C-alpha cells in the first residue's frame, strides 16, 4: 500500500513474530536498578502511594485485524460474571528465569501458553519439591485471575502472606475499579532479591507480609476484576492473598464463594476460552501497550522517513565518527551501547551475578519523545494520528543530542488502514523541545541482506543453521535475504546437498580448499556479493537467529555511516533457548554487518595477518572506526550462541571449548 502522497515503500510489519502477543510492563524503576536492592531479608514495597488511581491501567488481549494497530490493544470486558463458580483461573509457567514478575511477563510463553491452565478455589499457592516442582530448578511463575464479589460495601485492605521462604521472589496484586480489566491498578507489590548464603550454611525459611499501602472501597452487588502474580527463583515459598473486610480486625483467607472465573471451560472442546489479558502500563500514556520489536509478519505496511512531511529537516553524524588513527584492538573503546524502551526480554540474572540486559530509556524521556512526535503529526497538514507505539531506541551523540529509532503505528486522515512507521529522528541538545527528521540517516526497506558463514566439518551445526534459516524464511517470507556458506571441504557432511534439499529460496555454496581460515572464508563470502547497495552480515555457525534478525539488520546498517555489531547470549554447557543459563557476550564482534560498498572502503578482513581464528573481528572493527563509521551495539532479544567444544574443529589438535 502507498501512504502519504505515495512517497513510502512497503515492508512487512516488525512487531509480531508468529507467536502470541507479548505485553511489556514498564516499571517506574528500571530493571538495572534492581542491583540497588541490598536489604537482606526484607521486602521492598513497589506501590507508590498516591491519590491518582487512574494512573495504573491494565490492557486485556484482543484479536487484531489488518485495520488495527499492532502496538495498541484494548477492549472492554463483555458480559457479567456469576457468583456461583467459586473458583478463579490459575495459570502456571515452569522454568522461567528471573525472580521479578516482569521476568514472567517478558517470557515468550506469556500470557497465552502457560505450562498448566486450570482453576483454583483458594488464593494460596505453594512451591516446593512435594508440590511437583523438583525438576524446575526453582524457576516458575503463577498467575491467578478472575472476579471478586465483595460480601458488603466498605473499605477493604489486602495483604500477601509469604511463608517458608528460601527463594528470591516477587508478588503483585492488581484490582480493577469494576469488572473492566482496563481500569485495574496495582494495589500491592513487593520482592525479595536473591541472597547467596555462605558455604555450608543451610538456608533458614523466612516469613514476610506484603501489605497494601491503603484500603480500597468495594461495593456489594458489583464485581471486580483482579490478578495475582507470583514469580520465584531458586528455592521454596508459600504465598496467600488475604483481606480484611469492613468492620473486621484481622486478615482472613478469601472464601471461594466470593470470587469467580474470568474464563470458562468449553465442555465440548475441553479447552478454556482465551482470557482477557491484563498487563500493567504505568505513566501518562494509558492507551498504549508497549511490546518489544521482534520480527515481521505479512500483510502490514512498514514505511520509513514519514516525518519528512511534518518535522524540520536535519542531518546527523556521530561526533566520534570521523577518520582518525586507531591503535590495534582499541576500536572497541569507541563503540557505545544504545538503550531501549520499553524493557525487552534481554535481562538475565544468575544468583551470583548482577542483572545484564539492554539499558532502558527513562520513562519520562520516552513519553516526551512520543508526545513531541504525536503533536507534530496531529498539527501537520496530514492531520495524522499516532495510534500505537511499539518501541524506541536511543543513541547518545555525546553533547550534541540524541538519535531515536521510533517504531509506531499511525493513521493518516482519509485512510482506513494502519501504517507502521520505522524511522530515525533526532533531538538536538540546543533545542530539546523539537524533534527533527534525519534526511541523511534512514534505513532502506527491501534491501538485500547476505548472511555469510565459513565452516569446516560442522555437520550437526550445518543442520541447525539451515533449520534456523528455513524457519526464518517460513515466518517472514522475506525474498531479500540470502545465505552464503563457504565450506573448507567438509568431510562429515555433504553441505551443498543439505542446501539443495532445503526450503531456502536463496543460498550460495562456495567450496574452498586449504586449511580453515575464518577471515579467509568470510572474505570470500563478502567478495561473492557484487551489488554495493546490499548489506553483508557475517554470522557464526553456532547461533540461533531470531525471526526478526534480517529486518533488524536492515534498520541498523546505514550506508556510508553505520555498521551493526549485535551482542549475543552465550548459553552454558547443555543449556538451550528454552532452558536458559549463560551470559551476554559483550567482547565479540564476530556478528558484523556493513553495506558491501562500506566493506570495500574498510578493506574487508585482513586475510594475511589472520589465517586461522581469533582477533580478526576486533581488527575489522578498528578499521571501521578509523574510517569514520559509527557501529551500532545492542542485545537483540533471541540471538543466542550454543555452547560447543572445539575438538577436531578446523583440524585443531588441542581440546578447547567455547
N, C-alpha and C positions, 0 to 999 in steps of 0.2 A: 504494500500500500504506500502511497505517497502522502506526505503531510507538509503543511505549511508551504504553499506555493511550489510543491514538488521538488524541494531542494534536498530532501533527505533520502538516504539509502536505507534499504530494509535489511534486517538481520534477525535471526531467531532470538526469542526472549531469554534473558540470562537469569531470571530469578527463580526458576523451578528446575528440578533435576530429575524428573521422573520418579519422585518419591513423595511421601506425604508432606504437606506443607508444614514447615517448621517455624515456630514463633520464638522470638528472642525477647528476653526480659532485660531491659536496660536498668541496671542498678544505679542508685544515686552515688554510691561509692563503687568505682570500677574494680574489676577483679584483681588488678595488680596491687590494690591497696589491702588485699586480704593478708599480705605478709605483715601488716602492721598489727594484726590481731595477736597479741602476745599474752593475753590473760589466760594463764594456765588454769584449767578447771573452772572457767567462768563462761557464762553465756552472754554474748554481745547482742543487745537489742538493736533491731534494724528498722523499727517503725518510727517515723517522725510524728511527733505529737503536734497536730495542727487542726484547726477548725475546718479546714478546706477538705471535706470528704470527697468532693468531686475530682480531686487531684489524681485519684487512682482509678484505672479503668481495666476491665477485663474484656477481651475480644474473643468471642466464640468462633468456631470454624464455620465456613460457608463454602459451598461449591462455587467456583469462579468460572464465568463464561468468557468468551472472547471479547465482550464489550465491558468487562470489569477489570479493575486493576489487580495485578498480581501482588501488589505491595500493600494494599489496603483491603482488609477483610472484616466485615462486621455485619451483624444481623441481630434482630431481637429473638428471644426465645418464644416459640409458638406454643400456645395452649397452656392449660393449667395442670397441676400435678395432684395426685391423690394422696390423702393422708395414710392410706392403708398399706403401702408397700413394706413399711417397717424395715427398710434396708437402704443402703447407699451404694453407689457404684465404687468399685475398688480395682484399680489397675496397679500392676507391679512390673517394674523393669529390673532385670538382673544384669550383673556385670557392667555397670555404668560407672566409669571412673569419676573421681571427684567427690567432695563432701557437701557442696553447696547445691541448693535447689536449682540454681541456674545451670549447673552442670547437667542436671537431668533434662532441663528444657532444651539444651543445645545438643542432646543426643539425637542421632538421626532416626531412632525408632520412636521418638516422642513427637506428637502425643498419640498417634493412631495405631502404633504397633507395640503394645505392652507385651511382656513375656506371658503374663496371665491377665485375663479380664474376667472379673467375677463381681459378686456383691458381698456386702459385709453388714452385719447387724449391730455393730459397735464402732465407735471411733477410736479404737485401741488397736495398735499394730505392734507386732513383736518380731524382732530379727535376732536369731541365734542359730546355732547348729541344729538344735532339736526342731526348729521351725522349717527345716528343709533347705537352709542356705549354706550348708557346709562347703559346697564346691564353688561358691560365688566369690571367694576371696574378699568378703566384706564389702562388696560393691553392689548397691541396689538403690532403688527409689520407689516410693509409694505415692499414690495419688488417690484420695477418697473425695468423692464429689457427689452432689445431689441437692436436695432441697430441705431446708429446715422449717419446721412448722411449730412456732412457739406456743406453749400452753396458755400463756396470758400476756397481756400487754405490760410493758415496763422496761426498765433498764437491765440489760444482761451483760455480764462480764465473762470472759473466756480465758482459759489458761491451757498450756500444754505441759503435762507432767512427763518427764523423761526419767526413767529409772534403769538400773542395771547397765549403765553406760560404760563401755570400754572402747568406744569408737569416736571418730570425728563425725559430726552430723550437723544438719540444719533443718529447721522446720519453718513453714509459713502457713497461716490460716487466712483465707480470703472469704469475705461475706458481702453479698450484694445488698442494696437498699430495698430490693424487692425480688421478684422471680427472674429478672433480667440479668444475665451474666455481664452485660455491658456496664452495669452500674456497680460492679464489685470493687472492693478496695481491700488492701492488706491491713488487717486489724491486729496481727500478731506475727512476730518473726524473731528468730534467734539462731545462733550457731555456736558450736564449739570446734575450734580449729584442731588439727592433728597435734598430738603430744607424743613424742617418742620417749618411752621410759628408758632409764639406764639399763645396761646389760644385766641379765639375770634377776631383774626385778619384775614381779608379777603385777599385771595391771589390776588395780582395785576398782571394782564397779562403783560408779558415782550416780548421784541423782540430782536433777535440777528441775526447776519450774520456770517456764517461759510465760510471763503474764502479758495480757493486752494492756496498753497504756491508758485506755479509757473504756468506759462502758458504751454499749450500743443499744439504742431503743428499738425494740421489736414489738409488732402489733399482733394480737390474737386475730386469727382469721386470715392472715396473709402468709405467703410462702416466700422464703428467702434462699436464693442460690448460694451455695458455699463450696469451697475447695480446701482440702488439707493436703499439703505436700510434706514429705519427709525424704531426706537424702542422707544416707550414711555411708561410711567408708572405714573399712579395716577394724571390725570389732562387732560388738553386740549392743542392742538397745531395745527398750520397750517405751513406746510413747502413747499418750492418750489425750484427746481433747476433752476438756471438762468445762462446764458452765456453772454460773451462779445466777439462778433465776430471781426475779423481783421478790424481795421480802426474805430471801434465804441468807444465812450467814456463812454457809460453806459451799465449796465447789463440789459438784457431783457429776457422775457419768451421764451422758445424754441417752435417755431411753430410746430404743428403736422406734417407738410409736410416734416420735417427734421428728423423724426425717424420712425422706422418700428418694427414690432413684431418679436420676436425670435422664438415663437411657433405659430402654426396656428390652427384654429378651424377646426376639422373634421366635415364637414357638414352632413355626413352620420350617425355618432355616436353621434354627439353633444358634443364630448369631445375634449379637447386640447391635441395635441401630446406632450409628455413629453419634458420638456425644457432641454437645456444644463445647468448644474448646476455650477455656479461659486462661489466658496468659497475660501477666501484668505489663502495662506500659506506663511508666511514670513521666510526668512532665506536662508541658503546655500543648502537646500535640496529641490529644486524646483519640483522634480518629485514625491514627497511623499504626499499623502493625509492621514492625521492622524485622525483616528476615535477611540473613546474610546471603550474598550472591554466591551461587554455587555453579550454575550452568544454564544452558538454554533449552527451550522446548519449542517445538514447531508451532507456527500459526500466529505468532505475535510479531509486532514490528519493533525493531530497535533502530533508533536514529542517533546520529552523533552531531554535535555542534548546533543544537536547536537554538541556543541563546543568542546566536548571531542576529536574530530578529529583534531582541529586546534588551540586550546588555551592551554596554560600551565595549569597544574592541581594545585588546591589549596583547602584548607579546610576552613570551616567557623563555627564560633560560636560567638554569640553576647557577647560582653565583660561583660555585666551585667548578662549574663545567666550562672550562676554557683550557686550551692547550698549554701544557706545562710538563716539566720533567717529573717522573715518578720513580723512586728507587724500587729495586726488586722486592716484590711482595709487600709493598707499602700502600698499594691502591685500596686495600680493604679498609684503611683508616679514613678514606674519603667517601665511603658509602654509608648511608644512614637509613634506618628503618622508618617506614611510614606507619601511620596509625589508622584505625578503622572505627566506624560506627554503623550499627550497634556492635556490642561484643560478639565475636564469632566463636565457632567451636574449635578454636586452636588452643584453648587453655588446657593445660595438663599439670597435674600435681602428683608428686611422689611424697611419701611421708618424710623422706629425708632430704627433700629438695624444695626450693621455692616454686611458686607458680611461674609458668612460662607460657607465652602466647603473644598475639599481636597487641600492641598498645591500643588503648581505647581513647577516642576523641572525647573530650569533655562534653557532657550533655548540653550545657548551655551554649557552647560553641556550635555544636551540630544543629541545635534549634535555631540559632541566629543565622547560620548559613542557609538553612532550609527556608526560613522566613524571608530572607532577602531575595532569594531566587523566586519564591512563590509570589511575593508582592510585585516584583518586576514583571513577571509573566502576566499577572492579572491586570496590571495597569497599562500593558502594552496594547497596541492596535490589534493584536491577536485575540485579546480577551481570553487567554488560556487559563486553565485551572490545573494545579497540581493535585492529583488525587491519591498519590501514594509515594512514599519514599522507601526504597529498598535498602540502600546503603550509601555510605560515602567513605572516601579515603582522603587523608590529609598528608601532604608533604610540605615540610617547613623549608622555606628558602632563606635560611639564616635570618637576616634582619629586614629583608625587603618585603616579605609577605608569605602567603600560604596558598598552595595549589590544592584543589579538591577535584576528585573524580566523583561525580554525582550519578547515582542510579535511581531513577524515579519514573513514575508513570504520570503522564499529563493528558489532558483532553483539550482539544482546540475547538473554538466556537464553530458551530455548523457541522461538526463531525461527530459520528456516533461512537467510533471505536477509541479505545485507549491506546496511546502511543508510549512505548518505553523509550526513555531518553538516557543515554550514557555518554557523558561529556565532561571535559575538563573546564573548570572555571578558576579564577584567581581572585584573591582578596589582598590587595596591596596594603602594606603596613601604613602608608601615608594616608589612606582613606578607608578605614575599617568598616565603613557603613555601606559600601557599594562594591558588589561583585563585578568582574569584567569577563568578557568572553575571550578565550585564548585562541586567536586566529591562527597562530603558528604552532599549536601544540594540541592536536586532536588525533585520536586513533582512527584507523581505517577499517570499516566492516568489510567482510568478504575477502580480505587479503589472504593469499595462500600462505600456509604455515607448514614448514617441513620439520618433522621431528627426526633427528639424526642420532643413531646409536652405533657404537662399534663393539664387536664381540668376538670371542673365540671359545668354543667348547662350553657353552652355557645352555645346554638343551632344555632343561626344565624351565629356565628363565626366559627362553625364547617363547615357549608356550604361554607363560604368564604374560609376557609383553603383548603377544598377538591377541590373546583373550581380552586384555585390557583395551587394546585399540579397537577390537571388534565391538566391545560394549560401548565405547565412546561413540563410535560411528552409529550404532543402532539407536542410541539415546538422542543424538543430536542431528543425524542425517546431514552432517557438515561435509560437503563435497570439496571443501577448500583446504583440507589438510592431507599430508602425505607422510607415510612412514618410510624412512630411508635406513636400511640396515647394511652396515659394512662388516663383512664376515671374513675373518682371517682363517679360512679353510678349516672350519669346524669339522671334527671327525665324529662327534657324538650324535649329530642330527643333521638331516638334510634341511637346512634353514630355508632355502629357496622353495622347496616343496611345501613347507608349512605356510609360507606366504601365499603361494599359488592356491592352496586349498582353503585359504581364509576367506572371510566375508568382506575383507577390506576392499574398497573401491580403488584406492590409490596407494601403491607401495613401490619401492625400488630396492632391488637386491644388488649389492656391489661385492664381488668376490675379490679378496686381496691376499696376496701371498706374503711370506716372510714372518718374522717374529711379531707378536702382538704389540701394537702401539696405540694407546687410546687417542693421543693427539693426532697421529697419522690417520687413523680411521675416521675420526670426526672431521678432519680437514678434507678427506676425500668426499665425505657426505656433503660438506659445505660447497666444494667445487662442483658437485653434480648439479647444484641449483644455479641456473643461468639468469633468472629474472632478478634484477637488482631491487625490484619493488616487492619482493617476497620476504617473509620472515623465516629465519633458520634458527631452530631451537635445539641445542644439544641436550640429550637426556641420558639417564642411566638405565641399565638393564633391570635393576632390582627395585624399580619404582612401581607404585600404582598411581596412575594419574587420575585425578578427579574428573568427573564428566564435563566440567566447565573449563578444563585446563587450556584448550586451544583458544577459546574466546577470551579467556583471562589473559593469555599471552598477547593476543592482538591489542588488548586495551592497555598494555603496559610496555609495548615496544613502539617507540615513536621514531620514525625515520630521521636520521641525522641528529637526533637529540638524546634518545634514551634507550638503554638496554634493560633487560629484565633478568634477574637472578633470584628466583624464589628459593626460600629455605624449605627443607622437607623434614618430616618427622621420622627419626631413625628408630625403628622398632627393635626391642631387645630380642635375644635368642628365644625362639619358639612362640613369639607373640605375633598377632595378626591385626588386621584392621578392626575386627570385632572383639578382640581380646587385647587391649592396648597396654603396652608398657614401653617406655623408652624416653626419648628426649628430642627436642627440636635441634637439628644440626644447623648451627649458625656460622660455621667456619668454611663450608664448602661453597664453591661457585661452579660446580660441575653441570648444573642445570642452568643453561645460559642462552639467552635469545637476543638476536640483533637482526636488523634488515640485512639482506645479502650485500647491499651497497656499503653498509657500515662494517660488515666483516671484511670487505675489501679494503676499506680505509684503515682499519687497525692492523691488517696484515694476517688475519687468521691465527691459527695455532703455530707455535714455534716447534715444528716437527724435527728440527735438527738437535735442539737442546733437550727436548722431552721425548725420548724414544720409547718409554715404557708406560708407566702410570704414576701420577702424583706430581703436583706442583704446576701442571700445565694450566689449570683453571685460574689460579691466582695470577699467573703471568699474563694471561689473556686479560684479566681484569685490570692489571697495571696499565697495559697499553690502551685499553678502552678509556680509562680515566685520563690518561696522558693526552689522548686526542680530544679531550673536551666533552666527553659524553657523560650524562648522568646515568646511574644504574639504580633501577627501582628494586627495592628489597622488602619482602613481606612474607608471611607464612600463609600459603593458600590452604584453606581447610581441605583435608582429604588427601594431600600429597604426602605419601608415606614411602619409606625405604625399608625393605625387608632385610633382616639380618642374614648374612651368608658367610661361609668360610671361603678362603682363597686357595684351598688345597687343590693343586693341579690347574688352577685357572691361568690362562695365558702362558702355560708351560712353566709356571713358577714351581720351584722345588721346596721352598720353605713354607711351612704351615702358618697361615695368618687368618685373622677373622676381622670382620667389619660389620 
